[in-house]
């Protein structure tokens, strides 16, 4: 007997419109084709256009710098200044960014005098004519490498620092260079997408840049292509100056292994590269198996729920102690309806459990799920007895696997007695 799926709980405030999921076409020319990279055992999408289309049409992945939607910006406040929209930040915020920039320059080996001179040049007001010339140069294809070329490769990723960097967009219409550091990206950075709290505060950025790097020897180690911001001037209230941002970063999208393989195998719209080479479906399947020992079971469950029209998200279930959270349409429209635990069993529903439960731990998980207005679901991935290990080395084994759901609910004696009295 299959689980009965109930109507989800709609969000009180919805700020975006629903876009149809990515299309499936048998004709390769009609498919949208995107590119991702495997960097330090994480699948990331760097191209700005690919990021928006993948996330908007199916809610795949999440922005590493954001709670969910990859829309991180250096400021939440923008203002039109002589026909250009620029982010607005306070004087204290700008000084803080300069301090972070100075620390980054010092870590690159520059002496104190060079750091002071560089920060002084960065903090000088900029004439709008210079800003407009740079914007017009980019529109005419003369703006240099802004990290927007097709197929941004892992060689373009800065890895001179030890913690992942956050990315910001300089202009709402055209994003700047993408230079995140993935040297030590070992955490999923996922957060609960059901929460209505504000996004996390910005961490310390470590990438510094200046458009004059081609003329200054000490600037050669910096990331090119800074943007511009409006800074509250110290001269008088309401006066703002245009200045260069001390760093240039761009948001990027991180896909879970299951999401990446579904886009490759299920929709055929993504190519995943490793060391500048695209991986075949078989190579990608085996690579993900080495990265995640239980990938076969987790992907079988993910593919099952996606095929039934749900949006499964893995990272948001971590704080609830489950493997997946199921959303209708997407996290922007509905709260998660189900918390899913994935288990691997044989045809007799026996086998070594992926997550051994005691009665106490199962009751605790059920109560936590009920307290956040969700239902606990056990998803059993059933393996045939005669399925060999060699067959598991190919995604063709998915045709032999079965998926069975079961809803786990708590029996409350007082509630049941009250309902009987009402009848």
C-alpha positions in Angstrom: 0.0 0.0 0.0 1.5 3.3 -1.1 1.6 6.4 1.1 -1.2 8.9 0.7 0.2 12.3 -0.3 -1.6 15.2 1.4 -2.1 18.8 0.3 1.0 21.0 1.2 0.8 24.1 3.3 1.2 27.2 1.2 3.5 30.1 2.2 1.8 33.3 3.5 4.1 35.5 1.4 5.2 34.6 -2.1 7.5 37.0 -3.9 8.1 35.3 -7.3 6.2 33.7 -10.1 6.3 30.1 -11.0 8.3 29.0 -14.1 7.7 25.7 -15.8 10.4 23.1 -15.1 13.2 22.4 -17.5 11.7 20.8 -20.6 12.5 17.3 -21.7 13.0 16.8 -25.5 14.0 13.9 -27.6 15.6 16.2 -30.1 19.1 17.3 -28.8 18.9 20.6 -30.7 15.8 21.6 -28.7 17.4 21.1 -25.3 18.9 23.7 -23.1 22.5 22.7 -22.4 24.3 23.8 -19.3 27.8 23.2 -17.8 28.9 22.3 -14.3 32.3 21.5 -12.8 33.4 18.9 -10.2 35.7 20.9 -7.8 36.9 19.3 -4.6 34.0 16.7 -4.7 31.3 19.4 -5.2 29.3 20.1 -8.3 29.2 23.8 -9.0 27.7 25.9 -11.9 29.6 29.2 -12.5 28.1 30.7 -15.6 25.5 33.3 -14.6 22.9 32.4 -17.2 23.2 28.8 -16.4 22.8 29.5 -12.7 19.5 31.3 -13.1 17.9 28.9 -15.6 18.8 25.8 -13.6 17.5 27.2 -10.4 14.4 29.0 -11.7 13.2 26.1 -13.8 12.9 23.3 -11.2 14.7 24.8 -8.1 17.8 22.7 -8.6 20.7 23.5 -6.2 21.2 26.6 -4.0 23.4 29.6 -4.0 26.3 29.0 -1.7 26.2 32.6 -0.6 22.4 32.7 -0.1 19.8 30.9 1.8 18.3 29.3 -1.3 18.0 31.4 -4.5 21.4 32.5 -5.8 20.8 36.2 -5.7 23.5 37.4 -3.2 24.4 41.1 -3.6 26.9 43.4 -2.0 23.9 45.5 -0.8 20.2 45.1 -0.5 19.7 48.8 -1.4 20.2 50.1 -4.9 19.8 53.6 -6.2 19.7 55.2 -9.7 22.7 57.5 -10.1 22.9 59.3 -13.5 21.1 56.5 -15.5 23.0 53.7 -13.7 21.8 51.6 -10.8 24.4 51.2 -8.2 24.4 49.5 -4.7 24.4 51.8 -1.7 26.5 51.1 1.4 27.4 53.1 4.4 30.7 54.7 5.2 31.4 52.3 8.0 30.6 49.3 5.8 33.0 50.6 3.1 35.8 51.0 5.7 35.2 47.5 6.9 35.5 46.2 3.3 38.8 48.1 3.0 40.1 46.5 6.1 39.3 43.1 4.7 40.9 44.1 1.4 44.1 45.1 3.3 44.2 41.8 5.1 43.9 40.0 1.7 46.6 42.0 0.1 49.0 41.4 3.1 48.3 37.7 2.8 49.5 37.9 -0.8 52.9 39.2 0.3 52.6 42.9 -0.2 54.4 45.2 2.3 52.5 47.8 4.4 53.4 50.7 2.1 52.1 48.9 -1.0 48.9 47.9 0.8 48.3 51.5 2.0 48.9 52.9 -1.5 46.6 50.4 -3.1 43.8 50.9 -0.6 44.2 54.7 -1.0 43.7 54.4 -4.8 40.7 52.1 -4.4 39.0 54.4 -2.0 39.2 57.5 -4.2 35.9 58.9 -5.6 35.3 57.9 -9.2 33.8 60.2 -11.9 30.6 58.8 -13.5 32.2 59.3 -17.0 34.8 56.6 -16.1 32.1 54.3 -14.9 30.0 54.8 -18.0 33.0 54.2 -20.3 33.7 50.9 -18.6 30.0 49.8 -18.8 29.9 50.8 -22.5 33.1 48.9 -23.1 31.7 45.7 -21.6 28.5 46.1 -23.7 30.6 46.4 -26.8 32.7 43.4 -25.9 35.8 45.4 -24.8 35.5 45.0 -21.1 38.0 42.2 -20.9 37.4 38.9 -19.2 34.6 39.3 -16.7 34.1 35.6 -16.0 31.1 35.6 -18.3 32.6 33.5 -21.2 30.9 30.3 -22.0 32.3 27.3 -20.0 34.1 28.9 -17.1 36.6 26.2 -16.1 38.2 25.2 -12.8 41.4 27.0 -13.9 39.5 30.2 -13.4 38.8 29.5 -9.7 41.1 31.3 -7.2 42.4 28.9 -4.6 45.0 31.0 -2.7 42.8 31.3 0.4 41.6 28.7 2.9 37.9 29.4 3.3 35.1 29.7 0.7 34.4 33.2 -0.6 31.0 34.8 -1.0 30.1 36.3 -4.4 28.3 39.6 -5.1 26.8 41.0 -8.3 28.0 44.5 -9.2 25.1 45.4 -11.6 21.7 43.8 -11.7 21.8 43.3 -15.5 25.4 42.2 -16.0 27.3 40.3 -13.4 31.0 40.6 -12.9 33.8 38.1 -12.7 33.4 34.8 -10.9 36.3 34.0 -8.7 35.1 31.9 -5.7 37.6 30.0 -3.7 36.7 26.3 -3.4 40.0 25.2 -1.9 38.4 24.1 1.4 34.7 23.8 0.3 33.9 20.8 2.4 30.6 21.9 3.9 27.2 21.9 2.0 26.3 25.4 3.4 22.7 24.3 3.3 20.1 26.0 5.4 16.5 25.4 6.1 14.5 26.7 3.2 11.3 26.7 5.3 12.6 29.5 7.5 11.3 33.0 7.0 14.3 34.6 8.8 16.7 37.0 7.1 19.6 35.7 5.1 22.9 35.0 6.8 25.2 38.0 7.2 28.1 38.4 4.8 31.4 36.8 5.8 34.7 38.4 5.4 35.6 38.6 1.7 39.2 38.0 0.8 39.4 38.8 -2.9 40.5 42.3 -3.9 40.6 43.8 -7.3 41.3 47.0 -9.2 40.8 47.8 -12.9 44.2 49.5 -13.0 45.9 46.2 -12.3 47.5 46.2 -15.8 49.4 49.3 -15.0 50.5 48.7 -11.4 52.9 45.8 -10.7 51.7 45.4 -7.2 48.1 44.9 -8.4 48.9 41.9 -10.7 47.9 39.4 -8.0 44.5 40.9 -7.6 41.3 39.7 -9.3 40.4 42.0 -12.2 37.1 43.7 -12.7 35.8 45.5 -9.6 32.3 47.1 -9.6 31.2 50.4 -8.2 29.1 51.4 -5.2 27.5 54.5 -3.8 29.1 55.3 -0.4 27.6 57.8 2.0 30.0 60.7 2.1 31.5 62.1 5.3 31.1 65.7 3.8 27.4 66.0 4.5 24.2 64.1 5.0 22.6 62.8 1.8 25.8 63.2 -0.2 27.0 60.0 -1.9 30.2 59.3 -3.8 30.9 56.6 -6.4 33.8 54.4 -5.4 35.3 51.1 -6.5 34.4 48.0 -4.5 37.5 46.6 -2.8 36.6 43.1 -4.1 34.8 41.5 -7.0 32.9 38.3 -6.4 30.0 36.5 -8.0 27.4 34.1 -6.7 27.5 30.5 -8.0 25.2 27.5 -7.7 26.0 24.3 -5.9 24.2 21.1 -7.0 23.8 18.0 -4.9 25.0 14.8 -6.5 21.5 13.6 -7.1 20.4 16.9 -8.7 23.4 16.9 -11.0 22.9 13.4 -12.1 19.2 13.9 -12.7 19.9 16.9 -14.9 22.4 14.7 -16.8 20.6 11.4 -16.9 17.0 12.3 -16.5 16.8 15.5 -18.5 19.9 15.4 -20.6 20.5 19.2 -20.3 23.7 19.3 -18.3 27.4 18.4 -18.9 29.6 17.8 -15.9 33.3 18.4 -16.3 36.2 17.1 -14.3 39.7 18.4 -15.1 38.5 20.2 -18.2 37.0 17.0 -19.6 33.3 16.2 -19.9 32.3 13.0 -18.1 30.0 10.4 -19.8 26.9 9.2 -18.0 28.7 6.0 -16.9 31.8 7.9 -15.7 29.7 10.3 -13.8 27.7 7.5 -12.1 30.8 5.8 -11.0 32.4 9.1 -9.9 29.4 9.9 -7.7 29.5 6.4 -6.2 33.0 7.0 -5.0 32.0 10.4 -3.6 28.9 9.0 -1.8 28.8 5.3 -0.9 24.9 5.3 -0.7 24.5 7.2 -4.0 22.5 4.5 -5.7 19.8 4.4 -3.1 19.7 8.2 -2.6 19.4 8.8 -6.3 16.8 6.2 -6.8 14.6 7.9 -4.2 15.4 11.4 -5.7 14.5 10.3 -9.2 11.3 8.7 -7.9 10.0 11.8 -6.2 11.1 14.1 -9.1 9.2 11.9 -11.5 6.1 12.3 -9.4 6.2 16.1 -9.6 7.8 16.9 -6.2 10.9 19.0 -5.6 13.2 17.1 -3.3 15.8 19.0 -1.4 18.6 17.2 0.5 20.4 20.0 2.4 17.4 21.5 4.1 16.6 18.1 5.8 19.9 17.9 7.6 18.7 19.9 10.6 15.6 17.7 11.0 17.7 14.5 10.9 16.3 13.2 7.5 17.6 12.7 4.0 15.1 14.7 1.9 12.4 17.3 2.2 9.6 17.3 -0.3 8.2 20.5 -1.7 5.3 21.1 -4.1 6.4 23.4 -6.9 9.3 24.7 -4.9 10.5 26.1 -1.6 9.4 29.6 -2.6 5.7 28.6 -2.8 5.0 25.9 -0.2 6.5 24.7 3.0 7.9 21.2 2.9 5.2 18.6 3.2 7.3 15.5 4.1 10.5 14.7 5.8 12.0 11.6 4.1 14.3 8.9 5.4 15.8 6.7 2.8 16.4 3.0 3.5 17.8 0.2 1.5 16.1 -3.2 1.8 15.8 -6.5 -0.2 12.5 -7.9 -1.5 11.6 -9.2 2.0 12.2 -5.7 3.5 15.3 -6.9 5.3 18.9 -5.8 5.0 21.5 -3.7 6.8 19.8 -0.4 7.5 21.5 2.8 6.2 20.2 4.6 9.3 19.6 2.1 12.2 16.7 3.3 14.4 15.7 2.4 17.9 12.2 2.9 19.1 13.3 6.0 21.1 15.2 7.6 18.1 12.3 6.9 15.8 9.8 8.4 18.2 12.0 11.5 18.7 12.3 12.0 14.9 8.5 11.6 14.5 7.9 14.2 17.2 10.4 16.7 15.7 8.7 16.3 12.3 5.2 16.8 13.8 6.4 19.9 15.7 7.5 21.6 12.4 4.1 20.7 10.7 5.4 18.0 8.5 4.9 14.2 8.1 7.6 11.6 8.4 8.0 9.3 5.5 10.1 6.2 5.2 11.2 5.6 1.6 12.4 2.0 1.0 14.6 1.4 -2.0 14.1 -2.3 -2.8 17.0 -4.2 -4.3 16.4 -7.6 -6.1 18.2 -10.5 -4.5 20.0 -11.4 -7.7 21.3 -7.8 -8.4 25.0 -8.1 -8.6 27.6 -5.5 -7.7 28.7 -5.2 -11.3 25.2 -4.1 -12.3 25.3 -1.3 -9.8 28.2 0.2 -11.7 25.8 1.4 -14.3 22.6 3.5 -14.0 20.8 0.7 -15.9 20.3 -0.9 -12.5 17.7 1.8 -11.7 15.2 -0.1 -13.9 15.4 -3.1 -11.5 15.0 -1.1 -8.3 11.6 -0.4 -6.7 10.6 2.4 -4.3 8.0 2.1 -1.6 6.9 4.9 0.7 5.4 4.6 4.1 4.0 7.4 6.3 5.0 7.2 10.0 2.6 8.9 12.4 2.3 9.2 16.2 -0.8 7.8 17.9 -1.9 10.2 20.6 -4.4 8.5 22.9 -6.1 11.7 24.2 -6.6 13.0 20.7 -8.1 9.7 19.5 -10.4 9.6 22.5 -11.6 13.1 21.8 -12.4 12.4 18.2 -14.4 9.3 19.2 -16.4 11.4 21.7 -17.2 13.9 18.9 -18.5 11.1 16.7 
